[in-house]
Amino acid sequence: MINIGKVSAVTKVPAKTIRYYEQIGLTSPPKRTQNGYRCYDHSDINELNLIKGARDAGFSIEQCKELMGLFRDKERHSSEVKRLTIEKITQIKRKISALDDIVQSLETLSDKCRGDDEPECAILDGLLKK
């Protein structure tokens, strides 16, 4: 059993975030010492590492709750985890496409701008039309 500071160092999850995850029910409540301090074990660390990995991969808190439910369910089907992952991939690809569109639009506006000392600016004019 280790304290929250050591868990934070091991998992690279800030102690404040660990407490938040506990508060919203994302992680299992840790055991407490007689004086009320949180005590974590290997399973708590695994949960935090899973959440950190999922968050780093772009999963939302709600999606992490789903993943945690599946992680804890020893009767789960990997197809459920794969379904969530494919949904996340689709969301990310949509975002990438939207960002690509934005980049293309800004590049077009930038190419039209003379970038000189005159006040006329094709970029500002183009943004006005959006």
N, C-alpha and C positions, 0 to 999 in steps of 0.2 A: 504494500500500500504506500502510495506517495502523495504528496501534497500538490495543490494546484499550480504552484510555481514550477515544480519539476515537470509536471505534465505539460505545462505550457512550453517549457524548454524542449521537451522531447518531441512534441507534436507540432511545434511552431505555430500554435494557436494561442493568441493572447488570452490571459486569464479572464479579462473582461468578456471576451467572446465565449469562452467556456461557460461562464456563469449565465450569459445570455442564452446559449443553447439549452442549458438546463432549465432556465425560466420558461422558455417557450415549448418545452417538452420534446426537443429534438434529440437530446441525449437522455439516457437513464439517470435518475438522480443518484449521485455518488453516496457512498456510505459516509457517515459522519463520526468523528471522534467524540469522546465524552464532552469535550469543550466546544463542540459544534463545527470544528474545521472539516472541510471536505477531504475525503481520502479516496484516491483512485486506484483501480487495479488494472490488470492487463485488458480486460474486456472494455473498460471505459476508454482506455487509450486506443483500442481498435476502433471503437465508435468514432472518436474524435479524428483519427487518421482517415477513416472513410469519409466523414463529412468534409474534412479539409480537401481530400482528393476530389470529391464531387464538386465542392465550391470552386476549386481551382479549374475544374473542367467546365465551369459555367452553369452548373445546376443551381436553380433557385432554392431558397429555403423550403418552399413547399415541395419541390421535387426531391430535395434531400430527405424530407419527412417520408416520402414514398419509398425512397431507397433504403432508409433506415428500417422501415417496416418490413421490407423484403429481407434485409440483412438479418434481422432478428427472427424471421420466420424460417425455421429449419425445414418446413414443408414447401417452401417457395419453389417456383419453377424459374429456371434461368431465362425462359422466354419472356417473363414479365420484366426482368431487369433489362433485357435486350430491347424490349418495346420502348421503355423509358429512354434508353440511350439513343435509339433511332429517332424518337421524337425530338430529343435534344439536338442531335445532328441536323435534323431538318430545320429547327429554329435557328441554329447557328448559320446554316447555309443561306437562309432567308436574310439574316442580318448582314452577312458578307455581301450578298447581292445588292442590298439596299445601300451599303457603304460604297460598293463599287460604282453604283449609279451616282452617288453624291460626288465621289472623286471625279468621275467623268464630267459631270456638270460643272464642277469648280475648275477643272482643267480647261474646259471650253471657254468659260468666262475669263479665266486668266489669260488665255491665248488672245482673246479679243481686246484685252486692256493694253493700252499703249505703255502704261507705266512711266509716263513722263511727268513734267511739272505742271501740266494743264489740269483743271478741275474735273473735266469729263472723265468718267470712269465706267467702262463697260461692265465691270464686276458689280458695282453698286446698281447700275441700271438693270442688269440681269437679275439681281437679287430682288429688286422691286417688283419684278414680273412674276415671281414665284408664288 
